[in-house]
Amino acid sequence: MPLYLSRFSYTPETWGRLMGRPEDRAKAAQSYIESVGGKLHGFWYAFGTHDGYNLWEAPDNVSMASVALAISGGGALSSFETTVLLTVDETIEALRNAEQIRYRAPGA
């Protein structure tokens, strides 16, 4: 199954609610991805541009997009970005396939 890396940030209101009632949001994230047949591999909080990161496994892009849309639509986050991760083997296959594509630069 494909892997996905998500970066998220909470709204100030969400941080306020969590300070008043701390909870393990990894459990919630796990339930969301499991509902589409996927798996949560990791959930971390961080300093910096984003408040946290998730590593997910999902059956396909539509399944992961469904989870991302549900989370984003919930209103607790100020940002949520997801990147599809490729394995080394997938990247090598893409490199081999790219060699067969005849790219033409703009204006060339």
C-alpha positions in Angstrom: 0.0 0.0 0.0 1.2 3.6 -0.7 2.7 5.7 2.1 1.7 9.3 2.8 3.4 12.0 4.9 1.0 14.6 6.3 2.0 17.9 7.9 -0.6 19.8 10.0 -1.1 22.8 12.2 -3.8 23.3 14.7 -5.8 26.5 15.1 -5.2 28.6 18.3 -8.7 27.5 19.4 -7.7 23.8 19.0 -4.6 24.3 21.1 -6.7 26.0 23.8 -9.1 23.1 23.9 -6.2 20.6 24.1 -4.6 22.6 27.0 -8.0 22.4 28.8 -8.5 18.7 28.0 -5.3 17.0 26.9 -5.8 13.9 24.7 -3.9 11.6 22.5 -4.9 12.7 19.0 -2.9 9.8 17.5 -5.8 7.5 18.5 -8.2 9.6 16.6 -5.9 9.7 13.5 -5.6 5.9 13.7 -9.3 5.5 13.7 -9.7 7.7 10.6 -7.2 5.8 8.5 -8.3 2.4 9.7 -11.9 3.3 8.5 -10.6 3.2 4.9 -8.5 0.1 5.4 -5.2 1.9 6.1 -2.7 2.1 8.9 -1.1 4.9 10.9 2.6 4.3 11.2 3.5 7.4 13.2 2.2 10.6 14.8 4.6 13.3 16.0 4.3 16.8 17.3 7.1 19.3 16.3 8.4 22.8 16.6 8.6 24.9 13.5 6.4 25.5 10.5 4.0 22.7 11.2 2.7 21.5 14.6 2.8 17.8 13.7 3.4 15.1 11.2 1.7 11.8 10.4 3.0 8.8 8.4 0.0 6.9 6.9 -0.5 3.8 4.8 -3.7 3.8 2.7 -5.0 1.4 0.0 -5.0 4.2 -2.7 -5.0 8.0 -3.3 -8.8 8.2 -3.1 -8.8 6.6 0.3 -6.1 8.9 1.6 -7.8 11.9 0.1 -11.1 11.0 1.9 -9.3 10.9 5.2 -7.5 14.2 4.5 -10.8 15.9 3.4 -12.6 14.7 6.5 -9.9 16.0 8.8 -9.5 19.3 6.9 -13.3 19.8 7.0 -13.4 19.3 10.7 -12.2 22.9 11.5 -9.6 22.0 14.0 -6.6 22.6 11.7 -5.3 25.7 10.1 -3.3 23.7 7.6 -3.1 20.1 6.4 -0.8 19.0 3.6 -0.2 15.4 2.4 2.6 14.1 0.2 2.6 10.7 -1.6 5.8 8.9 -0.8 7.5 6.7 -3.4 9.7 3.7 -2.5 13.2 3.5 -4.0 12.0 0.8 -6.4 9.1 3.0 -7.6 11.4 5.9 -8.1 13.8 3.8 -10.1 10.9 2.5 -12.3 9.8 6.1 -12.8 13.3 7.1 -13.8 13.4 4.3 -16.4 10.0 5.2 -17.7 10.9 8.9 -17.9 13.8 8.1 -20.2 11.2 7.0 -22.8 9.3 10.2 -22.7 10.3 12.8 -25.3 10.1 16.1 -23.4 10.0 19.3 -25.3 10.9 22.5 -23.4 8.6 25.5 -23.7 9.3 27.5 -26.8 11.7 24.8 -28.2 
